[in-house]
Amino acid sequence: MKKIGLLVLALVLALGTIGVGYAKWTDTVTINGTVNTGNVKIGIVDMGVVDTGADPQCGVGVNSEGKDVAQTVSTNINPIKCSIGTQDYFASVQEDFIHVYPWYSSGFTVWLGNCGTVPVKVDNVAAYYVPVTGCANPQDLISWMSFGWKIVDENGVVVADHPLTDSTIFDLGAALDHYQIGGGQHLVVTVYVCFNEENAASETLPQNACASYNIVVTGSQWNEVP
């Protein structure tokens, strides 16, 4: 009888052990993570023309009589692309030069803005010729035009300053040399233009010609270009 009692006790202890094994408590800890990517978005906006009042001259041009014949018109085109604070930016700006003649000089100012959160480097600032609708003599006049520029950051620090000469091409991309614009910041770019009497091929500036130019800026995220 004593042996049977010991056997029953052993079984009870064994079953108790099994019960403890099945009753083990478990718990799980979950780590939740959120990833928000930044964005790259740049725009351009017209900030006015340099030619106001009597026509400014370049080269051998003299306007001592104070004539006001030609005109430069700078216009934002395409829908609003983005904004920095209260300032809207566009995909491109159009420059129209009206009633120009040899040695007429002009200019315009635009802002290049980084509306995104990721810093960008400027790849290029290009001028694209657009034929004028209804013009009897649509013609690209870029070969008769020379350029100068002054570029400053939003704090007034000069980034590039190139005087207007009779041999300078429109090459702001090289002038900026992948200059970095931080998120929410902008550059102030003033371009000066001179219409020469002859181009490099000794052709005279044509009369009754019409041309418009779209100024477009492109850029890349800062760490993908030198």
DOROFI-420388 format. One record per residue (C-alpha): residue number from 0; residue in three letters; y, z, x. Coordinates in pm, 1 decimal, padded with zeros to 6 digits. Each point is the difference from the previous one (the first is absolute). Layout:
{NUM, "ALA", {Y, Z, X}}
...
# end
This chain:
{0, "MET", {00000.0, 00000.0, 00000.0}}
{1, "LYS", {00226.9, 00076.4, 00292.1}}
{2, "LYS", {-00069.5, -00343.1, 00143.6}}
{3, "ILE", {00092.2, -00168.1, -00330.2}}
{4, "GLY", {00328.1, 00193.3, -00006.1}}
{5, "LEU", {00085.6, -00114.5, 00352.6}}
{6, "LEU", {-00080.5, -00359.9, -00094.9}}
{7, "VAL", {00226.5, 00012.9, -00306.0}}
{8, "LEU", {00281.7, 00147.0, 00212.4}}
{9, "ALA", {-00040.7, -00280.0, 00254.7}}
{10, "LEU", {00020.7, -00262.8, -00277.0}}
{11, "VAL", {00311.5, 00163.4, -00145.0}}
{12, "LEU", {00165.0, -00000.6, 00342.9}}
{13, "ALA", {-00095.8, -00364.0, 00054.3}}
{14, "LEU", {00137.3, -00107.7, -00337.3}}
{15, "GLY", {00315.3, 00197.7, 00070.0}}
{16, "THR", {00047.1, -00192.0, 00322.0}}
{17, "ILE", {-00042.9, -00330.4, -00181.7}}
{18, "GLY", {00251.2, 00110.4, -00263.3}}
{19, "VAL", {00261.6, 00079.4, 00264.8}}
{20, "GLY", {-00051.8, -00345.7, 00150.3}}
{21, "TYR", {00064.2, -00176.1, -00329.0}}
{22, "ALA", {00300.4, 00217.5, -00085.3}}
{23, "LYS", {00202.5, -00086.5, 00316.8}}
{24, "TRP", {00367.1, -00052.1, -00087.1}}
{25, "THR", {00176.0, -00322.0, 00108.7}}
{26, "ASP", {00365.0, -00113.1, 00010.0}}
{27, "THR", {00194.6, -00315.8, 00096.8}}
{28, "VAL", {00345.2, -00046.5, 00153.4}}
{29, "THR", {00179.8, -00332.6, -00062.6}}
{30, "ILE", {00289.5, -00127.9, 00214.0}}
{31, "ASN", {00227.3, -00243.9, -00185.7}}
{32, "GLY", {00220.3, -00236.4, 00201.1}}
{33, "THR", {00275.6, -00241.5, -00104.6}}
{34, "VAL", {00120.2, -00298.5, 00205.4}}
{35, "ASN", {00336.7, -00159.0, -00073.0}}
{36, "THR", {00072.2, -00315.9, 00199.4}}
{37, "GLY", {00351.1, -00092.1, 00104.2}}
{38, "ASN", {00161.8, -00335.4, -00066.8}}
{39, "VAL", {00190.7, -00269.5, 00188.5}}
{40, "LYS", {00284.3, -00165.3, -00190.8}}
{41, "ILE", {00314.5, -00152.7, 00145.3}}
{42, "GLY", {00291.0, -00172.5, -00166.9}}
{43, "ILE", {00339.4, -00156.0, 00061.3}}
{44, "VAL", {00329.4, 00031.0, -00187.0}}
{45, "ASP", {00334.0, -00181.4, 00020.4}}
{46, "MET", {00286.2, 00222.9, 00111.0}}
{47, "GLY", {00281.9, -00255.6, 00002.7}}
{48, "VAL", {00143.8, -00290.7, 00199.7}}
{49, "VAL", {00221.9, 00003.3, 00306.5}}
{50, "ASP", {00210.1, -00299.2, -00111.2}}
{51, "THR", {00283.0, 00141.3, -00211.2}}
{52, "GLY", {00346.2, -00149.8, -00033.4}}
{53, "ALA", {00108.6, -00277.2, 00237.4}}
{54, "ASP", {-00295.0, -00181.1, 00156.8}}
{55, "PRO", {-00098.8, 00152.4, 00336.7}}
{56, "GLN", {-00050.4, -00254.1, 00277.7}}
{57, "CYS", {-00230.4, -00033.1, 00299.7}}
{58, "GLY", {-00014.7, -00220.2, 00308.7}}
{59, "VAL", {00314.6, -00212.3, 00024.5}}
{60, "GLY", {00085.8, 00051.7, -00367.6}}
{61, "VAL", {00347.7, 00134.4, -00077.6}}
{62, "ASN", {00115.8, 00111.7, -00345.1}}
{63, "SER", {00355.9, 00107.4, 00074.2}}
{64, "GLU", {00108.3, -00131.0, -00343.4}}
{65, "GLY", {-00228.5, 00247.6, -00172.9}}
{66, "LYS", {-00192.5, -00259.4, -00205.1}}
{67, "ASP", {-00286.8, 00131.5, -00215.4}}
{68, "VAL", {-00223.3, -00304.5, -00055.3}}
{69, "ALA", {-00362.2, 00094.0, 00057.1}}
{70, "GLN", {-00201.8, 00278.3, -00156.1}}
{71, "THR", {-00312.4, 00202.7, 00071.9}}
{72, "VAL", {-00191.3, 00148.0, -00293.8}}
{73, "SER", {-00274.9, 00258.0, 00053.2}}
{74, "THR", {-00231.8, 00071.6, -00294.5}}
{75, "ASN", {-00303.2, 00221.1, -00062.4}}
{76, "ILE", {-00281.6, -00210.2, -00144.1}}
{77, "ASN", {-00343.0, 00075.9, -00149.2}}
{78, "PRO", {-00063.1, 00318.8, -00201.9}}
{79, "ILE", {00067.1, 00342.3, 00149.9}}
{80, "LYS", {-00279.8, 00068.9, 00246.1}}
{81, "CYS", {00054.9, 00369.0, 00070.7}}
{82, "SER", {00263.6, 00271.8, 00029.4}}
{83, "ILE", {00114.0, 00268.2, 00243.0}}
{84, "GLY", {00187.2, 00263.6, -00193.5}}
{85, "THR", {00244.7, -00190.2, -00219.5}}
{86, "GLN", {-00000.2, -00313.2, 00218.9}}
{87, "ASP", {-00216.1, -00288.7, -00125.0}}
{88, "TYR", {-00160.1, -00249.5, 00238.4}}
{89, "PHE", {-00120.6, -00354.7, -00058.3}}
{90, "ALA", {-00254.2, -00241.1, 00146.8}}
{91, "SER", {00270.4, -00232.5, 00136.5}}
{92, "VAL", {00372.2, -00072.5, 00013.6}}
{93, "GLN", {00151.8, -00345.9, -00045.9}}
{94, "GLU", {00294.8, -00122.2, 00207.9}}
{95, "ASP", {00206.9, -00293.2, -00130.1}}
{96, "PHE", {00261.1, -00167.5, 00221.1}}
{97, "ILE", {00250.9, -00201.9, -00205.6}}
{98, "HIS", {00255.2, -00262.5, 00115.8}}
{99, "VAL", {-00065.6, 00074.7, 00365.3}}
{100, "TYR", {00150.3, -00206.3, 00281.4}}
{101, "PRO", {-00020.7, -00006.0, 00382.7}}
{102, "TRP", {00090.3, 00332.4, 00163.4}}
{103, "TYR", {-00006.6, 00196.3, -00325.1}}
{104, "SER", {-00138.4, 00346.8, 00069.0}}
{105, "SER", {-00147.3, 00246.5, -00242.9}}
{106, "GLY", {-00249.4, 00280.3, -00028.7}}
{107, "PHE", {-00186.0, 00237.5, -00226.3}}
{108, "THR", {-00145.1, 00350.1, 00005.8}}
{109, "VAL", {-00341.2, 00104.4, -00131.4}}
{110, "TRP", {-00199.1, 00320.4, 00006.1}}
{111, "LEU", {-00364.9, -00004.9, 00101.6}}
{112, "GLY", {-00167.5, 00294.5, -00171.5}}
{113, "ASN", {-00339.5, 00166.4, 00028.5}}
{114, "CYS", {-00074.8, 00117.1, -00354.3}}
{115, "GLY", {-00350.4, 00116.3, 00095.3}}
{116, "THR", {-00132.5, 00317.1, 00156.4}}
{117, "VAL", {-00154.9, -00154.6, 00312.4}}
{118, "PRO", {00231.9, -00103.7, 00287.0}}
{119, "VAL", {00021.6, -00377.8, 00049.5}}
{120, "LYS", {00093.2, -00227.0, 00286.3}}
{121, "VAL", {00194.7, -00316.6, -00076.4}}
{122, "ASP", {-00206.6, -00310.7, 00074.7}}
{123, "ASN", {00257.5, -00261.4, -00089.9}}
{124, "VAL", {00326.4, -00069.9, -00179.1}}
{125, "ALA", {-00003.1, -00367.0, -00095.5}}
{126, "ALA", {00245.5, -00241.9, -00162.0}}
{127, "TYR", {-00169.8, -00256.7, -00225.5}}
{128, "TYR", {00183.9, -00315.7, -00105.7}}
{129, "VAL", {00018.9, -00063.6, -00375.7}}
{130, "PRO", {00125.6, -00341.4, -00125.0}}
{131, "VAL", {00281.9, 00034.9, -00251.9}}
{132, "THR", {-00083.6, -00142.4, -00343.7}}
{133, "GLY", {00231.4, -00279.9, -00110.7}}
{134, "CYS", {00141.5, -00061.0, 00347.4}}
{135, "ALA", {00044.1, -00362.0, 00104.2}}
{136, "ASN", {-00071.6, 00080.7, 00365.0}}
{137, "PRO", {-00232.5, 00301.9, 00031.8}}
{138, "GLN", {-00042.8, 00064.8, 00369.7}}
{139, "ASP", {-00106.7, 00283.4, 00226.9}}
{140, "LEU", {00307.6, 00084.8, 00207.4}}
{141, "ILE", {-00164.1, 00259.9, 00222.6}}
{142, "SER", {00025.2, -00220.4, 00311.9}}
{143, "TRP", {00381.5, 00008.5, -00029.7}}
{144, "MET", {00010.9, 00377.8, -00043.0}}
{145, "SER", {00026.4, 00265.2, 00268.8}}
{146, "PHE", {-00053.7, 00371.4, -00055.6}}
{147, "GLY", {00101.3, 00339.0, 00123.9}}
{148, "TRP", {-00101.1, 00339.8, -00133.5}}
{149, "LYS", {00050.0, 00371.5, 00011.8}}
{150, "ILE", {-00273.9, 00236.0, -00113.2}}
{151, "VAL", {00049.3, 00374.2, -00043.4}}
{152, "ASP", {-00219.2, 00269.1, -00149.1}}
{153, "GLU", {00106.3, 00212.9, -00296.6}}
{154, "ASN", {00156.6, 00252.2, 00239.4}}
{155, "GLY", {00221.5, -00265.3, 00161.1}}
{156, "VAL", {-00199.9, -00028.8, 00324.1}}
{157, "VAL", {00009.0, -00359.2, 00131.7}}
{158, "VAL", {-00346.2, -00158.3, 00016.7}}
{159, "ALA", {00107.0, -00351.2, 00106.8}}
{160, "ASP", {00336.3, -00168.4, 00055.5}}
{161, "HIS", {00016.9, -00372.7, 00077.7}}
{162, "PRO", {00333.5, -00185.5, 00005.3}}
{163, "LEU", {00046.3, -00323.3, -00192.0}}
{164, "THR", {-00025.3, -00300.4, 00234.0}}
{165, "ASP", {-00045.4, -00372.5, -00055.2}}
{166, "SER", {-00361.8, 00005.4, 00119.3}}
{167, "THR", {-00161.6, 00298.4, -00171.8}}
{168, "ILE", {-00287.8, -00064.9, -00241.5}}
{169, "PHE", {-00093.3, 00223.5, -00293.0}}
{170, "ASP", {-00255.8, 00228.2, 00164.6}}
{171, "LEU", {00036.7, 00346.7, -00145.1}}
{172, "GLY", {-00373.8, 00064.0, 00027.2}}
{173, "ALA", {00027.2, -00014.0, 00377.8}}
{174, "ALA", {00323.7, 00199.6, -00009.7}}
{175, "LEU", {-00171.6, 00284.1, -00186.3}}
{176, "ASP", {-00310.4, -00029.5, 00219.7}}
{177, "HIS", {-00223.5, 00189.4, -00244.6}}
{178, "TYR", {00262.5, 00268.9, -00054.0}}
{179, "GLN", {-00144.8, 00288.2, -00200.5}}
{180, "ILE", {00151.6, 00096.2, -00336.5}}
{181, "GLY", {-00115.7, 00335.3, -00134.5}}
{182, "GLY", {-00093.8, 00056.8, -00361.7}}
{183, "GLY", {00309.9, 00023.3, -00218.2}}
{184, "GLN", {00225.4, -00134.7, 00276.9}}
{185, "HIS", {00191.6, -00325.7, 00047.4}}
{186, "LEU", {00171.2, -00222.0, 00255.4}}
{187, "VAL", {00343.9, -00156.8, -00044.4}}
{188, "VAL", {-00003.4, -00363.3, 00117.3}}
{189, "THR", {00319.0, -00205.0, 00023.1}}
{190, "VAL", {-00043.7, -00368.7, 00083.1}}
{191, "TYR", {00285.4, -00220.5, 00120.4}}
{192, "VAL", {-00016.9, -00378.5, -00047.8}}
{193, "CYS", {00188.6, -00288.8, 00164.2}}
{194, "PHE", {-00020.8, -00360.5, -00122.3}}
{195, "ASN", {00022.8, -00220.3, 00307.4}}
{196, "GLU", {00148.8, -00348.3, -00003.5}}
{197, "GLU", {-00310.1, -00145.9, 00166.9}}
{198, "ASN", {-00360.6, 00110.6, 00036.8}}
{199, "ALA", {-00219.2, -00023.0, 00309.6}}
{200, "ALA", {-00072.6, -00365.2, -00079.3}}
{201, "SER", {00377.0, -00078.3, -00000.9}}
{202, "GLU", {-00008.9, -00065.2, -00374.9}}
{203, "THR", {00317.7, 00085.2, -00190.3}}
{204, "LEU", {-00012.8, 00261.2, -00275.5}}
{205, "PRO", {-00067.6, -00208.8, -00313.0}}
{206, "GLN", {00244.5, -00014.8, -00289.2}}
{207, "ASN", {-00099.3, 00068.4, -00362.7}}
{208, "ALA", {-00316.6, 00178.6, 00111.1}}
{209, "CYS", {-00140.4, 00294.3, -00198.0}}
{210, "ALA", {-00230.0, 00273.8, 00122.4}}
{211, "SER", {-00102.4, 00352.8, -00093.6}}
{212, "TYR", {-00200.8, 00242.7, 00210.0}}
{213, "ASN", {-00230.4, 00281.2, -00103.7}}
{214, "ILE", {-00006.8, 00293.8, 00240.7}}
{215, "VAL", {-00342.9, 00165.9, -00005.8}}
{216, "VAL", {-00120.4, 00299.9, 00201.4}}
{217, "THR", {-00366.1, 00077.2, 00078.6}}
{218, "GLY", {-00149.5, 00305.9, 00167.5}}
{219, "SER", {-00324.0, 00181.0, 00083.6}}
{220, "GLN", {-00108.2, 00361.8, 00015.4}}
{221, "TRP", {00123.8, 00147.2, 00325.8}}
{222, "ASN", {-00336.4, 00065.8, 00171.3}}
{223, "GLU", {-00134.6, -00355.6, -00036.5}}
{224, "VAL", {00260.9, -00168.7, 00219.1}}
{225, "PRO", {00120.4, 00083.5, 00354.3}}
# end
